[in-house]
Amino acid sequence: MLSKRLANYCLLLITSTFLCYLLSSAALDPRAYYEERTPPPPGRVVDQRLAELGLDRRTPVVERFGHWSWRALHGDLGRTLDGTSVSAEFGRRVGVTARLLLVGTVTGTALGVVAGVWAAVRRGRLPDRGLTLLSFTVLSVPPFVLGLLLQTGAIAVNDASGRSVIRYTGERTPGLHGGALIQLRDTAAHLVLPTLSVALGAVALYSRYQRGATLDVLAAEHLRTAQAKGLTPGRALLRHGLRTSLIPLTSVFAFGFVTMFTGAVFTEKIYGWHGMGSWFLDSVQKGDVNAVVAIEVFGAALVLLAGLCADLLHAALDPRVRFA
């Protein structure tokens, strides 16, 4: 039953939280962050600061985890090495990543499904071959290279037009004044390149999966039966084949969409968006245990949520599936 599955997910989340804290505490050295300052603070000051943050290694790790988890249950994820609230920073960073990735991921997934079905119907023809070539070209280019190429193209467009048509860095223009419409246009201009970068990768990936799944459905007996009863191939596919072809991809869609929130390191770094991905990278470099644990636990929760979403999507698309 669904309740039993949710209980298993809660147990897995607790286990992964402890492992995240254990590994982060063992691998990261927050003391080095303070000792590398110029001039370095006295040792007793560093010890006091680490004790205030709950990162004093003289305290057993299980005891530190107990204190951290108790505060986390009450909404307090601790403080970063800079003294800011991890909870407040977490909320802000999630919002930035959501704005950055939501439109691109949803658009890319939808276009990828449509492109995959379209290519499958025209198997072996010029459109199918062209889409295959473009998809594998995009998939073979590393994400940071694709982002830099798009940035170079945006610079060329701006130089040719004589003004900043496409913004290629930051979330918004610093110091911009004006009403809501001006702010909205500025935000949209900054979203063009990151959205395009995310959407291109999603279209290339999902179109390949959807093409293969659709080809399997096109050879199914129930589709041939529908055509024998008078339906055109296209109408038979839309009525009886598309839903079936989406079933094998439910896990791919769910995990690909949900885990994007923690996998956008290159996109955020290239375009200057300070979201979850860039925060994780910066926190690891600093040895900020509290911030790293918060991000890792969030990633673990997203993976479990993706698994649940995949099961629910599968059950919605296939009535034969029931939770056991």
N, C-alpha and C positions, 0 to 999 in steps of 0.2 A: 504494500500500500504506500501511498504518497507520504503519509506520516512517518512510516518506518524509514523511507529513503531520506527524508529530511533529518531524522535522528542520526542516521549514518553520516550525513554531510556535516552535522554539527560536531560529531566525534572526530571526523577527519580534519575539520577546521581547527579544533583545539590542539590536535596532535601537530599539525603543520605550524601553528603559531608557536608552540614550544620549540620545535626544531628550528624555525626561523630565528627565534631569539637566541637559542643556543649557538647556532652557527655564526650569526652576526657578532655575538659577543666574543667568540673565539677568533674570528678572522679579522675584525676591525680593531684598530688601536686609536681611540679618541684622544689619548694623551699626546700623541704625536702632533695633533692639530694645534695644541697650545704651545708645545715645545718648539715648533717651527716658526713661531712668531719672533719678530725682531723689535725690542729685545724679548727673550723668552721670560715668562712670568716665573716667580719662585715656585719650587716644587710643592710647598705646602699650600700655595694658592691653587695650583692645579688639582691637588688631592681634594681640597675642599669643594672645588667646582665640580669635579667628577662625582663626588659623594652627593652633592645637591641634585645632579642629573640622574642619580641611580646607576652610575656606571663604574663605581669603584670595584676593581677586580679583586680586592681583598675580601669582599663579600661574596659568598658562594653564589654561583650563577642561578641555582634553583631559587634561592631567596630573592635575588634581584628580579627574577621572572615573576615570582609571586607578587611582589610590590607593583611591578609594571602592569601585570594583568588585572590586578584589583583596581588600579587607577583607570585602566583602559575600559573596564566594564562600566565605569562611571563617566565615560566620555573624555578622559584625560590621557592622551597618548604620550605624555611627557613633553620635554623641551629639547630643542636642537642644541648643538654646541654653541650657537650664536645667542641662545637664550630666548628664541621665539617659540611660541606654542606650536607643537607638531600638529595638533588638531586643527588649529586655524589655518596653518600653512597647507595642510592636507585638503581642507575644503576648497581653498582657493585654487590649488593645483588641479584638482579633479575638474573644477569648472572650466579651467583653461583647456585641458585635454579634451573635454567633452565638446567644447566649441570648435576645437581644431579638427577633431576626427569624425564627429557624428555625421555631418553632411557628406563628407567624402566617402565614408564607409558605407552608408546607406545607399548613396547614389551608385557607387562602384559595384556593390553587391547586386542591386536591381539591374543595372546595365549588363553586368556579367552574366546573369541568368538569361536575359533576353538575347544577348549575343551568342551564348552557347546553344540555345534552342534554334536560333536562326542559322547558325553554322551547321548544326546537325541536319536540319531539313535540307540544306544545300550541300550535303556532303560531297567532297571531291570537286566541287565547282570553284570558280575563281573567288567568290566571296569567302568561302570556307578556307581556302588556301591563304588568302590575304589576312584574314583574322588570325589564323594559326601563326603566320609569320610575325605579325605585330605582337601577339601575346607572348610568344617565346622570346622576342626581342626585349620586351619590357621585363619579363621574368629573369632574363639573363643579366640585366643591368642592376648592380647593387643599389639599394634605396638612396644612399647618400650621393651616389653619382647621378641618379635620376633627379634628385632635388637640386643639385648644382647645375645640371643642364637646364632645368626649368628656370632657375635663377638667371642664368646667362641669357636665355631667351627673353626673359622679362626686361633685363637691362637693355637688350637690343631694341625691344619694342618701345621702351621709354625714350631711348636716345633718338629713335626714328621719329617719334611723335613730338619730341621736344618738351614733354611733361611726364610726370609720374602717373602713368595710366594704371600700372600694376605695382602694388607694393610687395616687396619681396623680403622684408624683414620686420619682425615685431608684431604684436597683437593690434596695435593702433598707433597713430601718429602722435608723438609726444607734444603736449602743449596745444593740441588742436581745440579751437573754440567754435561753438556753433550749436544749433539746435539738434533735436533727435535725428532728423533726416540726414544732416551732415555727418553725425557720428555713425549712423547706420551705414552710410555709403563708404565711410572710411574703413569700418570693420569689414565690410564685404570686399573691399579692395585688398585688404590684407589676407583675406581668406582664400582668394582665388588660387594662388600657387600651392599652398598646403593641401587644399581640397583636391586639386588636380593631381598632385603627387600621390595622395592616398587612393583616389579613385582609379587612377591608371593601374596601380598594382592590383586592386581588387577586381577590376574588370578582366585583366589578363589571367588572374588565378581562377576565378569562379567560372569564367567562360569555358575553360578547359574541363573543369569538373562537370559542368552542366552539359557540355557537348557529349561527353562520354555517357552520362546517365541517360540523355535523351536518345542516343543511338540504341541503347539497350531497350528502351521502351518502344521505339519505332518497330523493332522486330518482334514485339510481343503479340500473342494470339488475340488478346482482347481488342487491340487496336485494328488488326486486320478484320476482325468480326464487325467492328463499328463501321469500317469503310465498306464492307460487303453489304451492310444494311442501308447504304446510301450517303453516309457522311463523307465529305471531302477529307483528304489527308490532314489538311490544316485544322479543320474543325474537330476531327477525331482526336488529334493531338491535344488541342486545347481542352476538350471536354473530358477525355479519359486518360491522356498520357502525361500531361504536365504535372499533375499532382503526384503521380507515381514516380516521375523522374526526380522530384524534389526530395523524396524520402531518404535516399542514401546521403544527401548533402546536408541534412539537418545538423549533424555534429560539426561539419566543416563550417557552416554558417554561424552557428552559435559560438563555437570557440574562437573563430576568426574575428567576429564582431566584438565580443565581450573583452577578450584579452588585448584588443587594440589599445585600451586605456593604459597599459603598462609597457607596450611595445613600440612606442613612438619616439624613441630616443633620437634617431637620426633626423626625423622630420622636425622635431622641436628644436634641436640644436642648429640645424641648417637655417631655419626660418626665424629663429630667435623667439620662440614661444616657450614660456617658462611653465611647463606642465609636469605631469608625473614622471615622464621618461627622463627629462633633463634633471629633475630633482633627484631621482634615484642615482644617476651617474655622479652628480655633484656630492651627494651624501656619502657614497662609497669612497670617493676620493678624500673626503674629509675624515672618514671614519666615524660618521655620525650614526651611532647604533640605533637610537630611538627612531630617527627618521627612516632608516633602512628597514627596520623591523615593521614599521607601520606600512610602508609600501609593499613589502613582501607579503604581509598578511592580507593586504588588500588584493594583491595578485592571486593569492591562494583562494580567497573568497570568490574572486571572479571566475577562476577555473571551475570551482564547484557550482557556481551559478550557471556557467555555460553548460555543464553537464546536465543540470536540471532543465534548462531551456531546451537542450537537444532532445531530452526524453519527452518533454511536453509537445514539442513540435512534431516529433515522430508519431506520438499518439494522436495528435490532431489531424495529421495527414493520412494515417493508416488506422482505420477503425478497428482493425484486428488486434492492435496493440493495446494492452491494458497493464496498468501498474500492478505488479505483484510483490 
